[in-house]
């Protein structure tokens, strides 16, 4: 396995997001990492710029990442979050799944994200089991 303790690795990612630590989040990725979100592919430059852009775009960010699975160099986590976007002042929440491909140094070299983002009071979150 590429990461000795994938559950702790996911908790560290959560901690960095909760701290709005754009530099540390960017440092989680290799220099040539790409991410795929739906049909959108981010180049390595966009991957490294995204954390600062993301944190600068919101306030009242609440996030929970839950470890779900790991095998070989793949780690899967589930995310539940809420935030206010500065550009429109509206409160949103999201839930989704991240699939990370991680090297032996614990750095992400490839990532797929699937998420749903809705107005905060649109409907209740799906029940957690």
C-alpha positions as CSV (number, residue, x, y, z in Angstrom):
1,X,0.0,0.0,0.0
2,X,1.3,3.4,-0.9
3,X,0.3,5.0,2.4
4,X,0.8,3.1,5.7
5,X,-2.3,4.5,7.3
6,X,-4.9,5.7,4.7
7,X,-7.5,6.5,7.4
8,X,-5.0,8.9,9.0
9,X,-4.1,10.3,5.6
10,X,-7.7,11.2,5.0
11,X,-8.0,12.8,8.4
12,X,-5.0,15.0,7.6
13,X,-6.6,16.1,4.3
14,X,-9.7,17.0,6.3
15,X,-7.6,19.0,8.9
16,X,-5.9,21.0,6.1
17,X,-9.2,21.9,4.5
18,X,-10.7,22.9,7.8
19,X,-7.6,25.2,8.4
20,X,-8.0,26.8,4.9
21,X,-4.4,25.9,4.4
22,X,-4.1,26.3,0.6
23,X,-0.3,25.9,0.5
24,X,-0.5,22.6,2.4
25,X,-3.3,21.3,0.3
26,X,-1.5,22.2,-2.9
27,X,1.6,20.4,-1.5
28,X,-0.4,17.2,-1.2
29,X,-0.2,16.9,-5.1
30,X,2.7,15.9,-7.2
31,X,4.0,18.6,-9.6
32,X,2.4,16.8,-12.6
33,X,-0.9,15.8,-10.9
34,X,-4.2,16.1,-12.7
35,X,-7.7,16.0,-11.2
36,X,-11.0,15.1,-12.9
37,X,-14.3,16.5,-11.7
38,X,-17.1,15.2,-13.9
39,X,-16.0,16.0,-17.4
40,X,-13.7,18.8,-16.3
41,X,-9.9,18.0,-16.2
42,X,-7.6,20.3,-14.3
43,X,-4.0,20.7,-15.5
44,X,-1.2,20.5,-13.0
45,X,-1.1,24.3,-12.9
46,X,-4.8,24.5,-12.2
47,X,-4.6,21.7,-9.6
48,X,-2.0,23.7,-7.6
49,X,-3.9,27.0,-8.0
50,X,-7.3,25.6,-7.0
51,X,-6.9,25.4,-3.2
52,X,-6.2,29.1,-2.8
53,X,-8.9,30.0,-5.3
54,X,-11.4,27.7,-3.5
55,X,-10.6,29.0,0.1
56,X,-10.6,32.6,-1.1
57,X,-14.1,32.1,-2.6
58,X,-15.9,31.0,0.5
59,X,-16.5,31.6,4.2
60,X,-18.0,29.6,7.1
61,X,-16.5,26.4,5.6
62,X,-17.5,23.2,7.4
63,X,-16.2,19.9,6.1
64,X,-16.1,16.3,7.1
65,X,-14.1,13.7,5.2
66,X,-14.6,10.0,6.0
67,X,-12.2,7.3,4.9
68,X,-14.1,4.7,2.9
69,X,-11.6,2.3,1.3
70,X,-8.0,1.8,0.2
71,X,-6.2,-0.7,-2.0
72,X,-2.8,-0.4,-3.6
73,X,-2.2,3.2,-4.5
74,X,-5.9,4.2,-4.3
75,X,-7.7,5.9,-1.3
76,X,-11.4,6.7,-1.3
77,X,-13.1,9.2,0.9
78,X,-16.6,10.6,1.3
79,X,-17.0,14.3,1.9
80,X,-19.9,16.3,3.4
81,X,-19.5,20.1,3.5
82,X,-21.3,23.4,3.8
83,X,-20.1,26.9,3.1
84,X,-21.2,30.4,2.0
85,X,-19.9,31.5,-1.4
86,X,-18.7,35.0,-1.3
87,X,-19.7,35.8,-4.9
88,X,-23.5,35.4,-4.2
89,X,-23.6,35.3,-0.4
90,X,-25.7,32.0,-0.5
91,X,-25.3,29.0,1.8
92,X,-24.5,25.7,0.0
93,X,-23.8,22.1,1.0
94,X,-22.3,19.3,-0.8
95,X,-21.6,15.6,-0.5
96,X,-19.5,13.4,-2.7
97,X,-16.7,11.0,-3.2
98,X,-13.0,11.5,-3.9
99,X,-10.8,8.8,-5.4
100,X,-7.1,9.5,-4.9
101,X,-4.2,7.8,-6.6
102,X,-1.3,8.3,-4.1
103,X,2.4,7.6,-4.6
104,X,4.8,6.1,-2.0
105,X,5.5,9.6,-0.5
106,X,1.7,10.1,0.2
107,X,1.4,12.6,-2.7
108,X,-1.6,12.6,-5.0
109,X,-0.8,12.1,-8.6
110,X,-4.3,11.7,-9.9
111,X,-7.8,12.4,-8.4
112,X,-11.4,11.9,-9.5
113,X,-14.2,13.8,-7.7
114,X,-17.9,13.3,-7.9
115,X,-20.1,15.6,-5.9
116,X,-23.5,17.2,-5.6
117,X,-23.8,20.9,-4.6
118,X,-27.2,22.3,-3.6
119,X,-28.6,25.3,-1.8
120,X,-28.3,24.5,1.9
121,X,-32.0,24.1,2.6
122,X,-32.9,22.3,-0.6
123,X,-33.4,18.9,1.0
124,X,-32.1,16.9,4.0
125,X,-28.8,15.2,3.6
126,X,-29.1,11.5,2.9
127,X,-29.2,9.4,6.1
128,X,-25.8,8.2,7.3
129,X,-25.5,4.6,8.3
